[in-house]
Amino acid sequence: MLHKTCQRRREFASPPDRGDASRLRCGSLWLCLIAATTAAPWRAEAQGGSPFQLTAKTTASADLPPMTMGGYCPVALRLRGTWEPGDPRLAAEFDGRQYLLSGPRELTIFAASPQRFVPTLGGDCIVTFAESGRRVPGRLDEGIVFRDRIFLFSTADAHARFEAEPGAFADADLFAGGVCPVTLTTSGAAMPGDPKTGITFANGLRFRFVDAAARRAFLQQPAAYVPAELQAAARGKPAASPADAPRSGRRVAGAADPADLPRDPAGAANPGAEGQAAGADRRVGGTLSAAEPLLNGYCPVTIWTRPDNMWIRGQYAQRCEIDGMVFLPAGLGERQQFEADPALFIPALGGDCVVTYVDTGRRVKGSVYHTVVDKGAHRLYLCADAAAKQKLSEDPTRYADADVAAGGMCVVTRRDAGVSQPGSPLTSVWFEGERYYFVGKEQRAKFLAAPETYSAPIADE
């Protein structure tokens, strides 16, 4: 008999034999659907590996991470309530564990928001972990969906104890009880994190942050904020250093010579040597440092090229990464357009709300449901809510250039000739979270060759 404390939960039956598919057996109290929290997998280049990457079909079995959920598709289970065997050719790795998806659509859905579908603690028993700190795999025939999360238990007794008192166990995987690790490390302040900023890292543990800026800092360098014993639990493979990254580790998004762009969808982007524009660091069958796909996984290019059908779902196989952001173009052609000039397609402030940033200084994620498009400047703004969208529309002068460096003046002519000239939004570069405008292609090329020189403050400023 189900307990009242588990109202937001579904109990699922044992998985069928391979080749069969059965519906979840639901208890008398149905799951109350809650909007899923969109959370980003971590990004690391210097230490550790990405928790999210494709595993090639030809990868040796000894090199693969542990299989989770017995090879059944987590997307099918979560969305349709069916046990569907995953396809070994459609394997994705998240937080050091391997998941098999049942089809290309399920792979794309999983890629856009993996934390919505992976089981709690990567499938280990949350009750055993809460009581002893030990990691014991859960059983597929002892599981429930509670608060939109999949829980697997090691024994029937652990399952029953969770149902009797879910509040004692459900958040046992939350680092420091939800305290932001960034503020805790930098200032010693134990500030509670916002659930909307959550990510999963270090073998299934959840982290929360006070705002989007703190989360970005963590994604850039998780080793600075995660205790050593938890770093050892992150079982990703070492990430290769991008050949196109400046020595400081900072990345530039500008224009690459189309002749340098890849033509093979399975190849790695290689826009050139150090100092050139950074393109996509995409490696199928290798390591991909990834964050949450921007634009909810919609293609950043078709928003501008297909006015009759702007919002097209991107494809995971075409994913691109730049400056810690991940984009999913709709196809090879869109990916090549994005890589040729990514600054044209990156939303203002990297997808954060410019109104909230100008008014409060906080970085808050914008929504694709509250967008403002400036076709003249080729800029897309994601606002936090309808009120912010209205403020931006009524006073664009105050908010529109929140991420534009040097007031929109060309930093190259300013440094080289001492002349302040306004740059053009159509001749721009994205560098370190800011957008730089230039008077022409020559000046942009100079910036791309030496971004640290031209982005540095001038003495008399």
C-alpha positions in Angstrom: 0.0 0.0 0.0 1.3 3.4 -0.9 2.1 6.0 1.8 0.7 9.5 1.7 4.2 10.9 1.9 5.0 9.6 -1.6 2.2 11.4 -3.5 4.5 12.7 -6.3 5.7 9.3 -7.4 5.2 6.4 -9.8 6.3 2.9 -9.0 7.5 0.9 -12.0 7.4 -2.9 -12.5 10.3 -5.1 -13.3 11.8 -4.6 -16.8 10.6 -7.1 -19.3 12.8 -9.7 -21.1 14.8 -8.2 -24.0 12.6 -7.6 -27.0 9.5 -6.9 -25.0 8.1 -3.5 -23.8 5.7 -3.0 -21.0 4.0 0.0 -19.5 5.0 1.2 -16.0 2.7 -0.1 -13.3 1.5 3.0 -11.6 0.3 3.1 -8.0 -2.9 4.6 -6.7 -1.3 8.0 -6.3 -0.2 9.4 -9.7 2.9 11.4 -10.3 2.2 15.1 -10.2 4.2 16.4 -13.1 6.6 19.3 -12.2 8.5 21.4 -14.7 11.8 19.7 -15.1 14.8 21.7 -13.9 17.2 22.4 -16.8 20.7 21.7 -15.5 24.0 21.7 -17.2 26.6 19.0 -17.2 30.0 20.3 -16.1 32.8 21.5 -18.4 36.4 20.8 -17.8 39.5 21.1 -19.9 42.5 21.1 -17.5 41.4 18.3 -15.2 39.0 15.4 -15.4 36.9 14.5 -18.3 33.5 15.6 -19.5 30.6 13.7 -18.0 28.8 13.9 -21.3 30.2 12.5 -24.5 29.4 10.1 -27.3 31.0 6.7 -27.2 31.9 5.4 -30.7 30.5 2.1 -31.9 34.0 0.7 -32.3 35.2 1.7 -28.8 36.7 -1.3 -27.0 34.5 -2.7 -24.3 37.3 -2.2 -21.7 37.3 1.5 -22.4 33.5 2.0 -21.9 32.1 3.4 -18.7 29.7 1.3 -16.6 26.4 0.5 -18.2 23.4 2.0 -16.5 19.8 0.8 -16.3 20.7 -2.5 -17.8 21.0 -1.0 -21.2 17.4 0.1 -21.3 16.5 3.6 -22.7 16.1 6.2 -19.9 14.2 8.5 -22.2 11.6 5.9 -23.1 11.2 5.0 -19.5 10.8 8.6 -18.3 8.5 9.9 -21.1 6.5 6.9 -22.2 6.8 4.6 -19.3 8.1 1.7 -21.4 11.1 -0.6 -21.1 12.8 -0.2 -24.5 16.2 -1.8 -25.1 18.8 0.7 -26.1 20.8 0.6 -29.3 24.5 0.0 -28.7 25.2 2.3 -31.7 23.4 5.1 -29.8 25.5 5.3 -26.6 25.9 8.4 -24.6 28.1 9.0 -21.6 27.1 11.3 -18.8 28.9 11.8 -15.6 31.1 8.7 -16.1 28.2 6.3 -16.9 27.0 4.9 -20.2 23.4 5.1 -21.4 21.9 3.4 -24.4 19.1 5.2 -26.3 16.5 3.4 -28.3 16.5 5.8 -31.3 18.1 8.9 -32.8 15.2 11.1 -31.5 15.7 9.7 -28.0 19.5 10.4 -28.3 18.8 14.1 -29.3 16.3 14.5 -26.4 18.8 13.0 -23.9 21.6 15.2 -25.2 19.5 18.4 -24.7 18.8 17.7 -21.0 20.5 14.5 -19.7 19.8 15.2 -16.1 16.1 15.0 -16.7 16.5 11.3 -17.5 19.4 9.8 -15.6 18.6 8.0 -12.4 19.5 9.5 -9.0 23.1 8.8 -8.0 23.7 7.2 -11.4 21.4 4.3 -10.4 22.9 3.6 -7.0 20.7 3.2 -4.0 20.0 6.6 -2.3 19.0 5.0 1.0 22.2 3.0 1.4 24.2 6.1 0.5 22.4 8.3 3.0 22.8 5.8 5.8 26.3 4.6 5.2 28.0 6.6 2.4 28.5 3.4 0.4 27.6 3.2 -3.3 25.5 0.1 -3.9 23.8 -0.4 -7.3 20.0 -0.2 -7.3 17.8 -2.9 -8.9 15.6 -2.3 -11.9 12.7 -4.1 -10.1 12.9 -1.9 -7.1 12.4 1.7 -8.3 10.0 4.6 -8.4 9.7 8.0 -10.0 9.5 10.6 -7.3 9.4 14.4 -7.9 10.3 13.8 -11.5 13.4 11.8 -10.6 14.1 8.1 -11.0 15.2 6.2 -7.8 16.6 2.7 -7.9 16.9 0.8 -4.6 19.3 -2.1 -3.6 16.7 -4.0 -1.7 12.9 -4.1 -1.1 13.5 -3.0 2.5 15.4 0.1 1.2 12.5 0.8 -1.2 9.9 0.6 1.6 11.9 2.8 3.9 12.2 5.5 1.2 8.4 5.4 0.6 7.8 5.6 4.4 10.0 8.7 4.8 11.1 10.2 1.4 12.2 13.5 2.9 14.9 11.7 4.8 16.6 10.4 1.7 15.6 12.2 -1.5 18.2 14.9 -1.2 21.1 12.8 0.2 22.8 13.3 -3.2 22.8 17.1 -2.8 26.3 18.5 -2.1 26.5 20.3 1.2 22.8 20.3 1.6 22.4 22.7 -1.4 25.0 25.3 -0.4 26.8 27.0 -3.3 30.3 25.5 -3.6 31.6 28.7 -5.3 30.6 31.2 -2.6 31.7 28.6 0.0 35.2 28.4 -1.4 35.7 32.0 -2.4 34.2 33.8 0.7 33.4 31.1 3.2 29.8 32.0 3.0 27.3 29.1 3.2 24.7 30.5 0.8 21.9 28.3 -0.4 21.9 27.6 -4.1 19.1 28.0 -6.5 17.6 24.7 -7.7 17.3 26.1 -11.2 21.1 26.3 -11.5 21.7 22.7 -10.5 24.2 20.3 -12.2 25.2 16.7 -11.7 28.9 16.0 -11.2 31.3 13.6 -9.3 29.4 10.3 -9.9 25.8 11.5 -9.5 26.1 14.2 -6.8 24.0 17.4 -7.4 25.4 20.9 -7.0 23.5 24.2 -6.7 24.7 27.8 -7.2 23.6 31.2 -6.0 23.3 32.4 -9.6 24.2 31.7 -13.2 27.6 33.5 -12.8 28.6 31.1 -10.0 27.6 28.2 -12.1 29.7 29.4 -15.0 32.7 29.8 -12.7 32.2 26.2 -11.5 31.8 24.9 -15.1 35.0 26.6 -16.2 37.1 25.1 -13.3 35.3 22.6 -11.1 38.5 21.4 -9.5 38.8 24.8 -7.7 35.5 24.2 -5.9 35.1 20.4 -5.5 36.9 18.5 -2.6 39.6 16.2 -3.8 37.8 13.1 -2.7 34.8 14.0 -4.9 37.1 14.8 -7.8 38.3 11.2 -7.6 34.7 10.1 -8.0 34.3 11.9 -11.3 35.1 9.1 -13.7 35.3 11.0 -17.0 38.2 10.5 -19.4 40.9 13.2 -19.6 40.0 16.0 -22.0 42.4 17.0 -24.7 43.5 20.6 -24.8 41.9 22.4 -27.8 44.6 23.4 -30.3 42.9 26.7 -30.9 42.7 27.9 -27.3 44.9 31.0 -26.4 47.6 30.4 -23.9 45.5 31.8 -21.1 42.8 29.2 -21.8 40.4 31.9 -23.0 38.5 31.3 -26.2 37.5 33.6 -29.1 34.4 33.3 -31.3 34.9 35.2 -34.5 35.2 34.3 -38.2 37.1 31.4 -39.6 38.2 30.9 -43.2 35.4 28.7 -44.7 38.2 26.7 -46.3 39.4 25.6 -42.8 35.9 24.4 -41.8 35.3 20.6 -41.6 33.2 19.0 -44.4 33.0 15.6 -42.7 30.2 15.5 -40.1 32.2 13.0 -38.1 35.4 15.1 -38.2 36.7 17.4 -35.5 36.5 21.1 -36.1 40.0 22.6 -36.7 39.8 26.3 -37.5 43.5 26.8 -37.3 46.4 27.7 -35.0 46.5 29.7 -31.9 45.0 33.2 -32.1 42.4 32.3 -34.8 38.7 32.2 -34.1 37.7 29.3 -32.0 35.3 27.0 -33.7 33.5 23.9 -32.3 35.4 21.4 -30.2 33.3 18.4 -31.3 34.8 14.9 -31.2 32.5 12.0 -32.0 33.9 8.9 -30.2 36.3 11.2 -28.1 35.9 13.7 -25.3 33.6 16.7 -25.5 33.6 19.3 -22.8 30.0 20.2 -22.6 27.5 22.5 -20.9 23.8 22.7 -21.2 22.7 23.3 -24.8 21.6 26.9 -25.2 18.3 27.8 -26.7 16.7 24.7 -25.2 18.4 22.7 -28.0 17.0 24.7 -30.8 19.2 25.5 -33.8 20.9 28.9 -33.4 21.2 29.4 -37.2 17.6 28.6 -38.5 16.4 31.4 -36.3 17.9 33.8 -38.8 17.9 31.7 -42.0 14.4 30.3 -42.0 11.9 33.0 -41.1 9.0 30.7 -42.0 10.1 28.0 -39.5 12.6 29.6 -37.1 12.5 27.2 -34.2 14.0 23.9 -35.4 15.3 21.3 -33.0 19.1 20.9 -33.3 20.9 17.6 -33.9 23.2 16.1 -31.2 25.5 14.8 -33.9 26.2 18.4 -35.1 26.8 19.9 -31.7 29.3 22.7 -31.3 31.0 24.1 -28.3 32.5 27.6 -27.9 33.5 29.5 -24.8 31.8 27.0 -22.5 28.5 27.1 -24.4 27.0 24.2 -26.4 24.8 24.7 -29.5 22.9 22.1 -31.5 22.7 23.1 -35.2 19.9 21.4 -37.2 22.3 20.0 -39.8 25.8 20.0 -41.4 25.0 23.2 -43.3 23.9 25.0 -40.3 26.9 23.9 -38.3 29.2 25.2 -41.0 27.4 28.5 -41.0 27.7 28.7 -37.2 31.4 27.8 -37.2 32.1 30.4 -40.0 30.9 33.3 -37.8 29.6 32.1 -34.4 29.3 35.7 -33.0 26.4 36.2 -35.4 24.4 33.4 -33.8 25.4 33.5 -30.1 22.5 35.2 -28.2 23.1 38.4 -26.3 24.9 37.9 -23.0 25.4 34.2 -23.8 21.7 33.6 -23.4 21.4 35.3 -20.0 18.8 38.1 -19.5 20.3 41.5 -20.3 17.5 43.3 -18.3 18.2 41.5 -15.1 22.0 42.0 -15.6 21.7 45.7 -16.1 19.2 46.3 -13.3 20.8 44.0 -10.7 24.2 42.8 -11.9 23.0 39.2 -11.6 23.3 36.6 -14.4 20.0 34.9 -14.8 19.2 32.5 -17.6 16.9 33.8 -20.3 14.0 31.9 -21.8 13.2 31.0 -25.4 9.6 31.8 -24.6 10.5 35.5 -23.9 12.6 36.5 -26.9 13.3 39.8 -28.6 14.8 39.8 -32.1 16.7 42.8 -33.5 17.1 42.0 -37.2 19.1 45.1 -38.0 21.8 44.3 -35.5 21.4 40.5 -36.0 20.9 40.0 -32.3 18.7 37.6 -30.3 17.8 38.4 -26.7 16.5 35.8 -24.2 14.6 37.5 -21.3 13.9 36.0 -18.0 10.2 36.6 -18.1 7.5 38.7 -19.8 8.2 41.7 -17.7 11.8 41.8 -18.6 10.9 41.4 -22.3 8.6 44.4 -22.1 11.3 46.5 -20.4 13.8 45.6 -23.2 11.3 46.4 -25.9 10.4 49.8 -24.3 13.9 50.9 -23.5 16.4 49.0 -25.8 19.0 51.8 -25.4 19.4 50.9 -21.8 19.7 47.2 -22.1 20.5 46.1 -25.7 24.3 46.5 -25.4 24.8 44.9 -22.0 27.4 42.5 -23.4 29.1 44.9 -25.9 32.7 45.7 -25.1 34.1 49.3 -25.3 30.7 50.8 -25.8 30.6 49.4 -29.3 33.7 51.2 -30.4 36.4 49.4 -32.4 39.1 48.5 -30.0 41.6 47.9 -32.9 41.4 51.4 -34.3 41.4 52.8 -30.8 44.7 51.0 -29.9 46.5 51.2 -33.2 45.5 54.7 -34.3 44.1 56.4 -31.2 40.8 56.9 -33.0 37.4 56.0 -31.5 35.2 54.7 -34.3 31.9 52.8 -33.8 32.1 49.2 -34.9 29.4 47.2 -36.7 27.3 44.4 -35.1 27.7 42.5 -38.3 31.5 42.5 -38.0 31.9 41.2 -34.5 33.8 38.7 -32.3 32.7 36.9 -29.1 35.5 36.8 -26.6 35.4 36.0 -22.9 31.7 36.7 -22.6 31.7 40.0 -24.4 30.9 41.0 -27.9 33.5 43.2 -29.8 32.5 45.3 -32.8 34.9 46.4 -35.5 34.9 48.9 -38.3 35.8 46.3 -40.9 37.1 42.8 -41.6 40.7 43.9 -41.4 40.3 45.1 -37.9 38.5 42.0 -36.9 41.3 39.9 -38.3 43.8 41.8 -36.2 41.8 41.2 -33.1 41.5 37.5 -33.8 45.3 37.3 -34.2 45.9 38.9 -30.8 42.7 39.1 -28.7 44.5 39.5 -25.4 46.3 42.6 -26.7 43.3 44.4 -28.1 40.9 43.5 -25.3 43.3 44.8 -22.6 42.4 48.2 -21.2 44.2 51.3 -22.6 46.2 53.3 -20.1 44.2 56.5 -20.5 40.8 54.9 -20.2 
